[in-house]
Amino acid sequence: MKKGLSTVAEHRLDSVPGTVTNVFSRDLPPVLTVDPGDTVVVHSLDASGHLERQRTPGEPRPKMFGGRPGHCLAGPIAVRGARPGTALAVRVESLRPDPWGWTVAAAADTPLNRRLGLADAEPSWLLWELDADAGTGTDQYGHTVSLAPFLGVIGLPPAEPGEHPTVPPRVAGGGNIDCRELVAGSTLFLPVTVDDALLCVGDGHAVQGDGEVSGTAVECGMTTRLTLDVETAPPVPTVHAVTPAGRITFGFDADLNEASAQALDAMLTWMGSLFGLDRATALALASTTVNLRVTQVANQVWGVHALLPEGAVR
């Protein structure tokens, strides 16, 4: 569903009391309502909702939600005409990190931290100075990394009533996907779970490796320009994306094999429609062109994405 250029509107959404949430819920009233084709410029706080930067590693600082868990997300944003059976197309036009960010490791007793011998370790913090114009981040030790910003959380509430945690991503509605490929120029397609979609976004990452192995990336506030539309005939029924790197499908499950199978299953469906292939032939072609990657290991379920690089099949 698209509108003429003359009627497209641009909206602004800042993260202030009354425009943020730390849960997904179909019962939350929208803080902004837009039409398909409209653009929203969103400023989100970091995942923890910090209102001020840390001056020393681990220093407690004021937060939007105090000590309550859950990502600090902007929204919900209602999109008129989005209905179950369609997909919300979220086009990421641009992303600009705030001037500071942080990364922490060994901050929780998780199976991975236990396996790495870090369950009882003191948390280790990196505090980052971020230069969005130069595209670099430098920590307090002098390590410098190149930035590749994206939003960790872009999602819709489950169809079931009540409040739902923001941590685990979901095949229906997305959420805490944490996929480093969702940079500017990407379009993420989310199966609509409730009327008007009720999109929530946040968890800005200035840069992250596949896996998000410590449980955090370079966490930061972010200003993001998004164009929202409704896709009435999505090529696959689960979360998928078109990115500068190529087409991507996702799987999320507590079992790595199942998460991988979900991502591959959706990719075979997509390749079948793209190239006119039966399922077995799509699998054979996928075996020569598709990359399976661990999206994240940090969010109570495994995340896996299947990537068909742009131009891999000609």
C-alpha positions as CSV (number, residue, x, y, z in Angstrom):
1,M,0.0,0.0,0.0
2,K,1.6,3.2,-1.1
3,K,0.5,6.8,-1.2
4,G,1.2,9.6,-3.7
5,L,4.3,11.6,-2.9
6,S,2.3,14.7,-2.3
7,T,0.5,13.0,0.7
8,V,3.4,11.3,2.4
9,A,4.0,12.8,5.9
10,E,7.1,12.8,8.2
11,H,6.6,12.4,11.9
12,R,9.0,12.8,14.9
13,L,9.0,10.5,17.9
14,D,11.3,11.2,20.9
15,S,11.8,8.9,23.8
16,V,10.2,10.7,26.8
17,P,7.9,9.5,29.5
18,G,4.6,8.5,27.8
19,T,6.2,7.5,24.5
20,V,8.2,4.5,25.6
21,T,7.6,1.0,26.8
22,N,9.7,-1.9,28.1
23,V,7.2,-4.6,27.2
24,F,5.3,-5.7,24.1
25,S,1.5,-5.6,24.5
26,R,-1.4,-5.4,22.1
27,D,-3.2,-3.5,24.9
28,L,-0.8,-0.5,24.9
29,P,-2.4,2.6,23.3
30,P,-0.4,3.9,20.3
31,V,1.7,7.0,21.0
32,L,1.7,7.9,17.2
33,T,-0.5,6.9,14.3
34,V,0.7,7.1,10.7
35,D,-0.5,6.1,7.2
36,P,1.3,3.6,5.0
37,G,4.1,5.3,3.2
38,D,4.8,7.8,6.0
39,T,8.2,8.4,7.5
40,V,9.0,8.5,11.2
41,V,12.2,9.9,12.7
42,V,12.7,8.2,16.0
43,H,15.2,9.0,18.7
44,S,15.6,5.9,21.0
45,L,17.6,5.6,24.2
46,D,20.0,2.7,24.7
47,A,18.5,-0.7,25.6
48,S,18.7,0.1,29.3
49,G,17.1,3.5,28.9
50,H,20.0,5.5,30.3
51,L,19.3,9.2,30.6
52,E,22.9,10.1,31.2
53,R,26.2,8.5,30.2
54,Q,28.4,6.5,32.5
55,R,31.4,8.5,33.7
56,T,33.2,5.4,35.0
57,P,32.7,1.8,34.0
58,G,29.6,0.3,35.6
59,E,28.6,3.6,37.3
60,P,24.8,3.6,38.1
61,R,23.1,6.4,36.1
62,P,19.4,7.4,35.9
63,K,17.3,5.3,33.7
64,M,13.9,5.8,32.1
65,F,12.4,2.7,33.9
66,G,14.6,2.6,37.0
67,G,15.5,-1.0,37.8
68,R,12.7,-2.7,35.8
69,P,13.9,-5.1,33.1
70,G,13.1,-4.9,29.4
71,H,14.4,-2.9,26.5
72,C,13.6,0.8,26.5
73,L,11.6,1.1,23.3
74,A,9.9,3.9,21.5
75,G,6.2,3.3,20.6
76,P,3.8,1.7,19.9
77,I,3.4,3.2,16.5
78,A,0.1,2.4,14.8
79,V,0.1,2.0,11.0
80,R,-3.4,2.4,9.5
81,G,-4.5,-0.5,7.3
82,A,-2.0,-3.0,8.8
83,R,-3.9,-6.2,9.5
84,P,-3.0,-9.8,10.3
85,G,-2.3,-11.6,7.0
86,T,-0.2,-8.7,5.8
87,A,3.4,-7.7,6.6
88,L,4.6,-4.4,8.0
89,A,7.5,-3.2,5.8
90,V,10.0,-1.2,7.8
91,R,12.4,0.6,5.5
92,V,15.5,1.8,7.4
93,E,16.5,5.1,5.7
94,S,19.3,6.2,8.0
95,L,20.7,5.6,11.5
96,R,22.9,8.0,13.5
97,P,24.3,6.9,16.9
98,D,24.4,9.2,19.9
99,P,28.0,10.3,20.9
100,W,28.5,7.6,23.5
101,G,27.8,4.0,24.1
102,W,28.8,1.0,26.2
103,T,29.4,-2.8,26.1
104,V,29.4,-5.1,29.1
105,A,30.5,-8.8,29.5
106,A,30.1,-11.3,32.3
107,A,27.1,-9.3,33.7
108,A,24.8,-12.3,34.1
109,D,24.8,-16.0,35.0
110,T,24.0,-17.5,31.6
111,P,24.8,-21.0,30.1
112,L,27.4,-19.4,27.8
113,N,29.1,-17.4,30.6
114,R,29.2,-20.6,32.7
115,R,30.8,-22.5,29.8
116,L,33.4,-19.7,29.4
117,G,34.2,-19.7,33.2
118,L,32.7,-16.3,33.7
119,A,29.6,-16.9,35.7
120,D,31.2,-15.6,38.9
121,A,33.5,-13.0,37.3
122,E,33.2,-9.3,37.8
123,P,31.5,-7.5,34.9
124,S,33.9,-5.9,32.4
125,W,32.7,-2.6,30.8
126,L,33.8,-0.8,27.7
127,L,32.8,2.9,27.5
128,W,32.8,4.2,23.9
129,E,33.1,7.6,22.4
130,L,31.2,7.5,19.1
131,D,31.9,9.7,16.1
132,A,29.0,9.2,13.7
133,D,30.6,11.5,11.1
134,A,33.9,9.6,11.0
135,G,32.1,6.3,11.5
136,T,34.3,5.2,14.4
137,G,34.1,4.3,18.1
138,T,36.9,4.4,20.6
139,D,36.8,2.8,24.1
140,Q,38.6,3.9,27.2
141,Y,41.6,1.6,26.4
142,G,42.1,3.2,23.0
143,H,40.6,0.4,20.9
144,T,39.0,1.9,17.7
145,V,36.3,0.1,15.7
146,S,34.4,1.0,12.6
147,L,30.7,1.6,13.1
148,A,27.8,-0.2,11.3
149,P,24.7,1.0,13.2
150,F,21.4,-0.8,13.3
151,L,18.4,-1.3,15.7
152,G,18.5,-4.5,17.7
153,V,14.7,-4.3,18.4
154,I,12.1,-3.8,15.6
155,G,9.0,-5.6,16.5
156,L,5.2,-6.0,17.0
157,P,3.4,-7.4,20.0
158,P,2.2,-11.0,20.1
159,A,-1.5,-11.5,19.3
160,E,-2.1,-12.9,22.8
161,P,-3.3,-10.4,25.5
162,G,-1.1,-9.2,28.4
163,E,2.5,-8.0,28.7
164,H,5.2,-9.9,26.9
165,P,9.0,-9.6,27.5
166,T,11.1,-7.8,25.0
167,V,14.1,-10.1,25.2
168,P,13.2,-13.2,23.1
169,P,12.7,-12.5,19.4
170,R,9.7,-14.2,17.7
171,V,9.1,-15.6,14.2
172,A,5.7,-13.7,14.2
173,G,6.3,-10.1,14.9
174,G,10.1,-10.1,15.2
175,G,11.4,-7.9,18.1
176,N,14.8,-8.4,19.6
177,I,16.3,-9.8,16.3
178,D,19.8,-8.3,16.8
179,C,20.8,-8.9,13.2
180,R,23.9,-6.8,12.2
181,E,22.8,-6.8,8.5
182,L,19.8,-4.5,9.2
183,V,21.8,-1.4,8.4
184,A,20.6,1.7,6.5
185,G,19.1,0.6,3.1
186,S,17.4,-2.4,4.6
187,T,13.7,-3.3,4.6
188,L,12.5,-5.6,7.3
189,F,9.2,-7.3,6.8
190,L,7.3,-8.3,10.0
191,P,4.1,-10.5,9.8
192,V,1.4,-8.3,11.3
193,T,0.1,-9.8,14.5
194,V,-2.5,-7.2,15.6
195,D,-4.6,-4.5,13.9
196,D,-2.5,-1.4,13.1
197,A,0.7,-3.3,13.8
198,L,1.7,-1.4,17.0
199,L,5.4,-1.2,16.1
200,C,8.0,-0.6,18.8
201,V,11.7,0.1,18.1
202,G,14.9,0.7,20.0
203,D,18.1,-1.0,21.3
204,G,20.5,0.9,19.1
205,H,23.7,-0.8,18.3
206,A,26.6,1.3,16.9
207,V,28.3,-2.0,15.9
208,Q,27.9,-5.7,16.7
209,G,29.5,-9.0,15.6
210,D,27.4,-11.9,14.5
211,G,26.2,-13.6,17.7
212,E,26.4,-10.6,20.1
213,V,28.5,-13.0,22.2
214,S,28.8,-11.0,25.4
215,G,25.1,-10.3,25.4
216,T,25.6,-6.6,24.5
217,A,26.9,-4.8,21.4
218,V,28.0,-1.1,21.4
219,E,24.8,-0.1,23.1
220,C,23.8,3.5,22.3
221,G,21.0,5.9,21.7
222,M,20.0,6.2,18.1
223,T,18.2,8.6,15.7
224,T,16.6,6.5,13.0
225,R,14.6,7.5,10.0
226,L,12.1,4.8,9.1
227,T,9.5,4.6,6.3
228,L,6.6,2.3,7.1
229,D,4.4,0.6,4.6
230,V,2.1,-2.4,4.4
231,E,2.9,-5.4,2.1
232,T,-0.3,-7.3,1.2
233,A,1.4,-10.3,-0.4
234,P,4.7,-11.0,1.4
235,P,6.8,-13.8,-0.3
236,V,7.2,-15.7,3.0
237,P,4.9,-15.8,6.1
238,T,7.7,-15.2,8.7
239,V,10.1,-12.4,9.4
240,H,12.4,-11.6,6.4
241,A,14.4,-8.7,5.0
242,V,16.0,-7.3,1.9
243,T,19.3,-5.7,2.9
244,P,22.4,-4.3,1.1
245,A,24.0,-7.7,1.7
246,G,21.1,-9.7,0.2
247,R,17.9,-11.4,1.1
248,I,17.6,-12.7,4.7
249,T,15.2,-15.1,6.5
250,F,15.2,-15.8,10.2
251,G,14.7,-18.6,12.7
252,F,14.4,-18.3,16.5
253,D,14.3,-21.3,18.9
254,A,15.9,-22.7,22.1
255,D,17.3,-25.4,19.8
256,L,19.9,-24.3,17.4
257,N,18.9,-27.1,14.9
258,E,15.3,-25.9,14.9
259,A,16.3,-22.2,14.5
260,S,18.5,-23.1,11.6
261,A,15.7,-25.2,10.0
262,Q,13.2,-22.3,10.4
263,A,15.6,-19.8,8.6
264,L,16.3,-22.3,5.8
265,D,12.7,-23.4,5.4
266,A,11.7,-19.7,4.8
267,M,14.6,-19.2,2.4
268,L,13.6,-22.2,0.4
269,T,10.1,-20.8,0.1
270,W,11.5,-17.5,-1.1
271,M,13.9,-19.0,-3.6
272,G,11.2,-21.2,-4.9
273,S,9.0,-18.2,-5.8
274,L,12.0,-16.1,-7.0
275,F,13.4,-18.7,-9.4
276,G,10.4,-21.0,-10.1
277,L,12.0,-24.0,-8.3
278,D,10.6,-27.1,-6.6
279,R,11.7,-27.4,-3.0
280,A,14.4,-30.0,-3.5
281,T,16.0,-28.0,-6.3
282,A,15.8,-24.8,-4.2
283,L,17.7,-26.7,-1.4
284,A,20.3,-27.8,-3.9
285,L,20.8,-24.2,-5.1
286,A,20.7,-22.9,-1.6
287,S,23.6,-25.3,-0.7
288,T,25.8,-23.4,-3.2
289,T,24.7,-19.9,-2.5
290,V,23.0,-19.4,1.0
291,N,25.0,-18.6,4.1
292,L,23.6,-19.7,7.5
293,R,24.8,-17.4,10.3
294,V,24.2,-17.3,14.0
295,T,22.4,-14.0,14.5
296,Q,22.6,-13.9,18.3
297,V,23.2,-16.2,21.3
298,A,22.1,-13.6,23.9
299,N,18.3,-13.6,24.0
300,Q,17.1,-16.9,25.7
301,V,16.6,-18.4,22.2
302,W,19.1,-19.0,19.4
303,G,18.8,-16.6,16.5
304,V,19.9,-17.8,13.0
305,H,19.6,-16.0,9.7
306,A,19.9,-17.4,6.2
307,L,21.5,-14.9,3.8
308,L,21.2,-15.2,0.0
309,P,23.8,-12.6,-1.2
310,E,22.8,-10.1,-3.8
311,G,23.8,-11.4,-7.2
312,A,24.6,-14.9,-6.0
313,V,22.2,-16.4,-8.6
314,R,22.2,-14.8,-12.0
